[in-house]
Amino acid sequence: MFKKILIANRGEIAIRILKACQEMGISTVAVYSDADAYSPHVHLADEAICLGDPSPLESYLNIPKIIDAAIETNAEAIHPGYGFLAENADFAYACREAGIKFIGPEPEVIELMGDKIAAKKKMEKAGVPVIPGYHGERQENDFLVKQGKKIGFPLLVKAAAGGGGKGMRIVHSEEELEEAIEGAKREAKSSFGSDVVFLEKYLDKPRHIEFQILADEHGNTIHLFERECSIQRRHQKIIEETPSPVMTPELRKKMGEAAVKAAKAVGYTNAGTIEFMVDGSLNFYFMEMNTRLQVEHPITEATTGIDIVKWQLRIASGEKLTLKQKDVSQRGHAIECRIYAEDPANGFLPCSGILTKVEPPVGPNIRNDMGIETGMEVTAYYDPLLAKLIVSGENREDAIDKMIWALSNYVVLGITTNISFLKEVLNHEAFRKGEITTHFIDTHFKDLFAAKEIPFEALIALSVYDAMHAKPVRKEITALPTSDPYSPWKRVGKWRIGD
Amino acid sequence: MIEVEFNYEYDGRIYKMKVEKTKDAYLITFDETTYTVNATEIKPGYLKIKLGDKIIKAVISEGNESKFVFLNGNVYNIRRAISKGRKIEKEDEILSPISGKVVKVEVKEGDRVKKGDVIMVIEAMKMEYLIKAPYDGIIKKIYFKKDEQIDMGVKPVEIEKEEGSKK
C-alpha cells in the first residue's frame, strides 16, 4: 500500500478521499487555490500545497503544478477525484512519466473512453448496444446540420470529450440546430479543450441507469449493481438512488453483464461507471463510460457495504480484488441528494456568497459528504456542488421518508440552495411511484415550482428575533446621520422601558 | 413595555409587523391579528417559539442585506423594507443573472437588436448563460469586453428602446 498520496481536488470529494486515506494509515497531501486557502480539505490533509491563482486553469487543472507538488512532497500516487483532471489522459500520462501512480485506469483507456465517438465504436464492436446518431469526425456546421436532419428531432448535441452536461444541448427543431452546435462547441472548448461534438437520437421516456465497475490489474472485473440517476436538471444529476425502481432481476443481470463486458473490452482497471440509457420499453443502450470515481458512489456503498474509494487505493497499489461477483449483494434502498448553491426558481443559476450557517441533519443511516462549513465563502470559480446527503432505508418508501426528514432538517443559510426543491421532487406523487425519466423536472415543472406564500410563522419568528436583538439606544445616538437607516427604532412611536 | 415595528419585504411584498414585549411574552400584530407567543433563543439564531399549542422552531442568520429564516426545511430570505415606497423597475432592466466571465459579445455599439437576440454570453462554473435583449432597440453602450469579469445584477449593456416596441 502507498505511504503517501496527493489528492488533486477540492470540496467534498477531496474530503471523502482524505478520510479514507486516514483510516488506512496513508499520509495525505492536499492542493488548493488561493480561493480555497481556508477550505476544510486543506485543514484535513497532513500537508497542503498552494497552487496559486483561483482560476481552474491555473490551479486544479494545472498539470505541471500538480505534478511538481507531488514530486516535492514525495507522494507516490495521485487521486484525481471527479471533475477537473479525473478524466484527463494527458494528466495520467504526465503522472506515468513522473513515476507517480495515477489512481484510476491507464491513460490509454481514459483517452479511448474520453473520445465518446471512439468509445461508442469500440462498444458496438464488443456487442454492447449503442444509441443511433452521428459520431463521425467531420465537424463543419453545415455537415452536422445535415446529419442532424437525418437523425430527426428531438436530438442531442454533445461534446465528444464531455461529461456532466457541459457542452450539451437538446434541440427540438431544425431552426435551433446551428446555434446549439455552435454553443456546444464553445462550451466544450472551454471546459474540455476540444470542440468536437456529436449528435444523437433523443429517446422516449429515457432513464439514466449506470453500473458501478471495479476491476483490478490482474484481470478481475465485477459490477456493484446499478444506480438510477434519471432526476436531472440542465442534464446534470441531482437525485440518485439504488436499486432502480424499474429494475428486474433479469434486466439487472443483462445490464450488469453488458457493463462488465464493456469494461473488459477496453482493459479497464480501477473503479469506473458504465452509463446506459434505458427507454420506455426497457431497451438499454451504452451511453458512455466515466473512467473515475462517480459523485453518486455513496449510494452503492450504502447498499453493498463496499468502500469504493478504499478499493481504488488497493487496486492502484497492485492488490487483487478479493470480492467475487457472487459475493456482492445489495441490501435495502439508498438515495443521494446533491446540495447545490443554485436557485431553482431562477433557472437553477448558481449562487455565490458567504454561508452564514451550515448544520447538516444527523441520524441513523444518514451520511453527509460535505465540502462546506459555517462562515465559508462560495465563489463562482468552481462547481456549485456544496454537499451530498445520502440516506438508506429498508426499502424505497422508507428511504424517501428519511430523505424528506433529513432535507427538512438541513440548515444552509446565507446562499440560496436547492434543498427545498429537492424536497418537492421527493414529495411528488410521480417520484413516489417511481415514475421517473430524465424529463421529470420539465414534465412536472408546474407542481415543482408552484409559487409559495411565506408562512406567517416565518414572519413571527423573524420579528421575535429582531425584537430580541434590537437594543434600546439613547435618542441622540439614533439621531446620528451614520446610524442604520433601517433601524426599527426610527419608526418607533412611543416606548418606554419597564411597565 | 417595549413596542417596535418592522417592515419586512419578501418576494416583492411588504409585511408590517408590530411587536410588543411584555414581561413574559411577545405580542405580535400582523394583518390585524395579534398573536401572543413565548419565545426562547436556545443558542444563537435558534428560536423556539410557542404559539398557542403550536411550536415554531426556526433558525435565523444574518446576511449583509437580508436575514435568512429557516423553517420546516424551507429558507426565506427576508429584507428590511425601505419605508419610502421604492419601486423596483424589473421589466425593462437588462442585468447579468450571474457572476462570471464574458466569453462572447455578439453586438457592437450602434447595432439594432430585436427582442430575444443574444447580446452577450457569460460563462460561470463552466456553464454558459445567454443575455438576450428584453425588447427591440439600439445598443447605446457596451460595458464589458470579452474575457472580462461581470458581477451578478450588473448591467452589461445600455439599450435604447425603440419606439412602438412591445415589451
Contacts between the chains, C-beta under 8 A, distances in Angstrom:
chain1	res1	chain2	res2	distance
A	166	B	126	5.3
A	166	B	127	6.9
A	183	B	121	7.9
A	183	B	128	6.4
A	186	B	103	6.9
A	186	B	104	7.2
A	186	B	121	7.5
A	186	B	128	7.1
A	187	B	123	7.8
A	187	B	126	7.6
A	187	B	127	7.5
A	187	B	128	5.3
A	190	B	103	6.8
A	190	B	123	6.4
A	190	B	126	7.4
A	191	B	126	4.9
A	234	B	127	7.1
A	346	B	97	6.9
A	347	B	97	7.4
A	349	B	97	5.4
A	349	B	98	5.3
A	349	B	129	7.2
A	350	B	98	6.5
A	350	B	124	6.1
A	350	B	125	4.9
A	350	B	127	7.5
A	352	B	99	6.1
A	352	B	152	7.9
A	353	B	63	7.5
A	354	B	63	7.4
A	354	B	64	8.0
A	356	B	61	4.0
A	356	B	62	6.6
A	356	B	63	5.8
A	356	B	68	6.6
A	357	B	45	6.4
A	357	B	59	6.6
A	357	B	61	4.2
A	357	B	68	7.6
A	357	B	70	7.9
A	359	B	59	7.5
A	380	B	98	7.4
A	380	B	99	4.6
A	380	B	100	6.0
A	380	B	124	5.1
A	380	B	125	6.3
A	381	B	125	7.8
A	382	B	125	6.6
A	383	B	125	5.7
A	383	B	126	7.2
A	384	B	125	5.6
A	407	B	73	5.7
A	408	B	72	6.0
A	408	B	73	3.2
A	409	B	73	6.8
A	410	B	73	7.0
A	411	B	59	5.2
A	411	B	70	5.2
A	412	B	75	7.4
A	413	B	59	6.9
A	413	B	61	4.2
A	413	B	63	7.8
A	413	B	68	3.9
A	413	B	70	6.0
A	413	B	75	6.3
A	414	B	61	6.4
A	414	B	63	5.6
A	414	B	68	6.3
A	416	B	75	7.5
A	416	B	77	7.1
A	417	B	75	7.4
A	419	B	73	6.8
A	419	B	75	7.3
A	420	B	73	6.5
A	420	B	74	4.8
A	420	B	75	6.9
A	423	B	73	5.8
A	452	B	74	7.9
A	454	B	10	4.9
A	454	B	11	7.0
A	454	B	15	7.6
A	454	B	76	5.4
A	454	B	78	7.7
A	455	B	71	6.6
A	455	B	72	7.9
A	456	B	30	6.4
A	456	B	31	7.6
A	457	B	49	7.9
A	457	B	51	7.6
A	457	B	56	4.8
A	457	B	58	7.4
A	457	B	71	6.0
A	458	B	58	7.0
A	458	B	69	4.7
A	458	B	71	4.9
A	458	B	76	4.8
A	458	B	78	7.4
A	459	B	8	6.3
A	459	B	10	8.0
A	459	B	15	5.4
A	459	B	17	6.0
A	459	B	30	6.2
A	459	B	78	7.7
A	460	B	17	7.9
A	460	B	28	5.5
A	460	B	30	7.2
A	460	B	35	6.4
A	460	B	37	6.5
A	460	B	49	6.7
A	460	B	51	7.0
A	460	B	56	6.8
A	461	B	47	5.6
A	461	B	49	6.0
A	461	B	56	5.8
A	461	B	58	3.7
A	461	B	60	6.7
A	461	B	69	5.8
A	461	B	71	6.5
A	462	B	6	7.7
A	462	B	8	6.7
A	462	B	58	7.8
A	462	B	60	6.4
A	462	B	67	6.2
A	462	B	69	5.2
A	462	B	78	5.8
A	463	B	6	5.3
A	463	B	8	7.7
A	463	B	17	4.2
A	463	B	19	5.0
A	463	B	28	5.7
A	463	B	30	7.7
A	464	B	19	7.0
A	464	B	26	5.4
A	464	B	28	7.1
A	464	B	37	6.6
A	464	B	39	4.6
A	464	B	47	6.5
A	464	B	49	6.1
A	465	B	41	7.5
A	465	B	45	8.0
A	465	B	47	6.0
A	465	B	58	7.7
A	465	B	60	4.8
A	465	B	67	7.7
A	466	B	4	7.6
A	466	B	6	5.6
A	466	B	19	7.5
A	466	B	67	8.0
A	467	B	2	7.4
A	467	B	4	5.8
A	467	B	19	4.3
A	467	B	21	5.9
A	467	B	26	6.3
A	468	B	39	7.3
A	468	B	41	6.1
A	470	B	4	5.9
A	472	B	2	6.9
A	485	B	82	7.7
A	486	B	80	4.2
A	486	B	82	7.0
A	488	B	4	4.6
A	488	B	5	6.2
A	488	B	6	5.4
A	489	B	4	7.2
A	491	B	4	7.9
A	491	B	5	5.1
A	491	B	7	7.6
A	491	B	83	7.0
A	492	B	3	7.1
A	492	B	4	5.7
A	492	B	5	6.9
A	493	B	3	7.0
A	493	B	5	7.8
A	494	B	3	7.5
A	495	B	1	7.6
A	495	B	2	5.6
A	495	B	3	5.2
A	495	B	4	7.4
A	496	B	1	7.2
A	497	B	2	6.9
A	498	B	1	7.6
A	499	B	1	5.8
A	499	B	23	7.5
